[in-house]
Amino acid sequence: MTDLFIDTDVIIDFLIDRKPHSREAAIIFTLIEEKKLKGYVSSLTFSNLYYALRKFESHNKVLSKLDILSNMVSILKVEEHTIKNALASGLPDFEDSIQYFCAIDNKKIDVIITRNTKDYKKSEIPVMTPGDYLKTAVS
């Protein structure tokens, strides 16, 4: 089974049906529900999602979606060394650098799934968009 670290942008696409990206995100989450893939997110993802989704939906609806998500994926801790590595990394997007080092800290992650691949150019593990992943890995 492939272990995927899923970036926040892909989860937002899925949770609010953000076109044209939601279809590929939904396929990935379906494969996770079917236990064909294992999904991981960082604990930071939940606060980011709450902030982003709250612009579109009520507090209770957002919490309900986050609860469903929490049952679909494994949640990785953001540790002190994760933050320090992100601060020292020089990566252009600080939030993405935290996500990256959280994924790296978990030795199981095979691929980072994001639409912001440019922010992960020096990644030690493969980084793919949902569409590219589905074309190459699942077909």
HELIX and SHEET records of a PDB file:
HELIX    1   1 THR A    8  LEU A   15  1                                   8    
HELIX    2   2 SER A   22  GLU A   33  1                                  12    
HELIX    3   3 SER A   43  LEU A   53  1                                  11    
HELIX    4   4 HIS A   59  MET A   72  1                                  14    
HELIX    5   5 GLU A   80  SER A   89  1                                  10    
HELIX    6   6 PHE A   94  ASP A  105  1                                  12    
HELIX    7   7 THR A  117  TYR A  120  5                                   4    
HELIX    8   8 PRO A  130  TYR A  133  1                                   4    
HELIX    9   9 LEU A  134  VAL A  138  3                                   5    
SHEET    1   A 5 SER A  74  LEU A  76  0                                        
SHEET    2   A 5 LEU A  37  SER A  42  1                                        
SHEET    3   A 5 THR A   2  ILE A   6  1                                        
SHEET    4   A 5 VAL A 111  ILE A 113  1                                        
SHEET    5   A 5 VAL A 127  MET A 128  1                                        
END                                                                             
